[in-house]
Amino acid sequence: MPEPEDEAFTLIQSRPEGVLQSELWKELGVDSRKCSRIVKKLEESGLINRVEYKKDGIKTYLLRARQQPVHPEDLLAGDELIPCIACDLECIVDECHPLMDWMYQLAIVGNSNR
């Protein structure tokens, strides 16, 4: 079972426009106090931004996930760098042969490490 903080962070990340704290606790199925503790942990961990927000004259907070740095190992399939790094073409992911080949290589390398 996922930790409440993980579940909350996943939900917040899934909404780039943000989530109101007054709605988050309802969606998580926890009381508002527990939600406040969860939000505090996420904010102290540097995972989210919490900004005062008024909705219908009532003060709440808008929660947004902070952008996280990309880990260099996430850009590699074995020792092959993701082709998108130097690419300036606009593409459709499932029609980009270099990217599809790289993802296939990533799957092979990932499965061979198990």
N, C-alpha and C positions, 0 to 999 in steps of 0.2 A: 504494500500500500504506500503511495507516495506521501512524503512529508507535506504538511500544510503549506510551508514556505515554498516548496517546489511547485506545488499545484497553483498557488497564487502567482508565482513568478511566470509560470507557463501561460496562465490566463492573461496576465498583464502584457507579456511579450507578444501574444497573438493579436493584440489590438494596438497598432501604432498610434492611433488617435488618443489612446489612454483609456483608463477605467476609473470611474468615480469610486472612491473608497466606500461611499454609502451604498453602492451597488455590489461591490466586491464581496462583502461578507455574506450577502444573500446568495450570490452565485456559488460561494464556497460551502455554504451550509453551516456557517459558524456564527457565533454571536459577535456583536460589534466590538466588544472588548478583546476577544481572541484575534479578530481581524486587525485591530490596532497593534497588537503585539507582533503579529506576522509582518505587517507593513513596516513597523519599526526595525525589525531584524533585516528586512530586505533593503531598507534605506541605509542602515548602518553598514551593511555589507557592500554598499555602492552599486547595487543592482538596479535600483529604481530612483526616479526623481518624484518628489511629492510636492505639489504646488496647491496653495489655497485656491478654492474654486467656489463660487456661489451658484447654486441651482435653485431656482424658484425662491430666492431670498434666503436660502438656508446654506450655511457654510459647510463645505465638505472639502475633499482633496481630490485632485486629479493625479492619478498614478501613471507614470510612463516608464517603460524599461529603458535603461541607459544602454547605449551601444557598447558592446563588449569588444575588446581587441581580438583580432583573428589570430589564432595560434598557427605558427608556421607549419607545423606538421599536418594541419588540416588542408594545406595547399599542395600536398605531395601525395602521389600514388607511387609507392616505392621511392625511387629517386627522381620521378618525373613530375615536374611542376605543372600545376593546372594551366591549361592553355589560355584561359581568359585573362591572365595577368597582363600579357602584352597585346591583347586583341583590342582593336578599336572598332570592330564591326558590330552592327546591331544584328542580333541573331535570335532565332527561335531555338530554345534549348534542345528539343528533341530532333532538330534538323541540323544541329551543329556537329559535324563528324569528329573534329578534333576533341571537343568536349565529351562526346559520347565514348570515344576511344579511351580518353583519360578516365572516365567514370568506370568503364569496363575494367581497366587496369587497376583502379582503386578497389574494385570488388574482388579481383583476383588476389591482390596483395593482402587485403583485409582478411580474406578467407584462409590464406596460407599461414597467417600469423596465429591462427586459433589452434 
